[in-house]
Amino acid sequence: MAVEGLSINLATVRQQYDMRQAVEACLKQGIVAIAPWRDQVHKIGLAEAARIVADNKLKVTGLCRGGMFPAADANGRAAAIDDNKRAIDEAAALNADCLVLVVGGLPEGSRDIGHAREMVVDGIAAILPHARGAGIPLAIEPLHPMYAADRACVNTLEQALDICDLLGEGIGVAIDVYHVWWDPKLYEQIARAGAGGRILAHHICDWLVPTTDLLLDRGMMGDGVIDLKGIRAEIEKAGYFGLQEVEIFSQDNWWKRPGEEVLASCIERFRTVC
C-alpha cells in the first residue's frame, strides 16, 4: 500500500544506495515519490533513470539541483546558464514537478552580495524561456543565512518571491523548513506565495540543538525544534497540498544507518509529527 503524501529526497539515503537501489528500497516500503539529485541520475545515466521512473510510475517531486549562477567572470556565468539548461532538460526527461534552484553565493574574492543577487536574477531570467518551453517550473529554494556566502545569497522566502514577481510565470519557491523556520515573516510570506500560486515544493527535516555541522547535521523530523505541523498548516492554508519531501543530510547519524531503517523512520515520523 502506497504511503500517501510522502516523497523521499534521495539525498536522505545517498550513502546507502544509488538511485536504482534507492527506488527499490522505497517501493518495498510503499514510497512511490522521490526527488533525485543530478549526480545520482548521471551515475546510472539519464535514460536509465527515466526508465526507472516511468516503469515504476513514480512521482518525481523535484530534481536537485540547478542554480549556482554568480561567477567571477562572464565565462563562468555563461557556463552556469548552460548547465542549468541541461538540468531543465533532465528534469523534463524525468517528468519532474520542478527543478530546484540553489542559487549560489559570492563569487571567489567578492564581498558584494548585492551584485551576487543581481547575477542570480540575471541567470534565472536567462534560463526561464528554456524552462517554460520544456514545461518545467523553476523552484527557488531560499537557504538559511549561514549559507549566504557559499551556497545561496537568497535567504528568505520574501527575497525569493520578490524575484518571482519580477520574472513572471514559470517560477516559484521550494519551502524547506530547515532553511526558513526561524523567519519572523514566514507565515506572512507563505500566504503570499500561496496567493500567487508560487509554492512548488515543501521539504521537511528538523533543526537539531546543538547543530554540529552547518551542512551535514540535519535531524529526522521530531528530533529538533521546528514546528513542522504549524508550518504544514500554514502551507495548506495557502492552498498547497502537495507531497512533503524528506531531505536529510546526516553524516554522523542517518547516513550511517541501514537504508531500510532510515526510510521506515521517515514514514513513521511523517505520520506522527508532520
HUBEL-V958556 format. One record per residue. RES is the residue in three letters. PHI is phi in whole degrees, 0 to 359 (999 if undefined). Layout:
BEGIN
res->{RES RES}
phi->{PHI PHI}
END
This chain:
BEGIN
res->{MET ALA VAL GLU GLY LEU SER ILE ASN LEU ALA THR VAL ARG GLN GLN TYR ASP MET ARG GLN ALA VAL GLU ALA CYS LEU LYS GLN GLY ILE VAL ALA ILE ALA PRO TRP ARG ASP GLN VAL HIS LYS ILE GLY LEU ALA GLU ALA ALA ARG ILE VAL ALA ASP ASN LYS LEU LYS VAL THR GLY LEU CYS ARG GLY GLY MET PHE PRO ALA ALA ASP ALA ASN GLY ARG ALA ALA ALA ILE ASP ASP ASN LYS ARG ALA ILE ASP GLU ALA ALA ALA LEU ASN ALA ASP CYS LEU VAL LEU VAL VAL GLY GLY LEU PRO GLU GLY SER ARG ASP ILE GLY HIS ALA ARG GLU MET VAL VAL ASP GLY ILE ALA ALA ILE LEU PRO HIS ALA ARG GLY ALA GLY ILE PRO LEU ALA ILE GLU PRO LEU HIS PRO MET TYR ALA ALA ASP ARG ALA CYS VAL ASN THR LEU GLU GLN ALA LEU ASP ILE CYS ASP LEU LEU GLY GLU GLY ILE GLY VAL ALA ILE ASP VAL TYR HIS VAL TRP TRP ASP PRO LYS LEU TYR GLU GLN ILE ALA ARG ALA GLY ALA GLY GLY ARG ILE LEU ALA HIS HIS ILE CYS ASP TRP LEU VAL PRO THR THR ASP LEU LEU LEU ASP ARG GLY MET MET GLY ASP GLY VAL ILE ASP LEU LYS GLY ILE ARG ALA GLU ILE GLU LYS ALA GLY TYR PHE GLY LEU GLN GLU VAL GLU ILE PHE SER GLN ASP ASN TRP TRP LYS ARG PRO GLY GLU GLU VAL LEU ALA SER CYS ILE GLU ARG PHE ARG THR VAL CYS}
phi->{999 290 274 285 88 242 236 247 289 288 298 298 232 291 276 266 223 275 298 298 294 296 297 300 293 297 299 299 254 83 269 240 224 220 222 278 260 298 295 292 295 297 298 258 96 298 297 292 298 295 296 299 298 292 297 261 52 280 268 254 284 175 248 253 211 258 110 54 281 296 208 286 214 296 296 294 292 294 297 295 296 299 294 293 295 296 297 299 297 295 299 294 297 269 55 286 294 195 254 280 250 261 285 105 248 282 298 305 87 265 238 260 290 298 293 300 294 296 295 297 299 298 293 295 301 289 262 299 301 295 295 299 295 273 74 247 295 261 247 290 253 293 252 312 304 296 259 300 282 246 238 202 272 258 239 228 299 299 300 297 290 299 294 301 296 290 262 94 287 90 219 208 228 255 264 259 301 301 267 239 301 279 288 296 261 302 294 300 282 299 299 299 298 294 298 267 64 261 280 248 200 225 259 230 189 212 259 278 233 280 268 263 213 294 247 246 225 286 260 292 306 97 267 230 248 282 279 296 293 295 293 301 299 291 295 290 299 282 103 257 237 288 293 269 250 283 225 234 254 211 291 255 225 291 289 264 267 301 302 294 293 299 295 297 293 301 295 296 289 303 286 254 236 253}
END
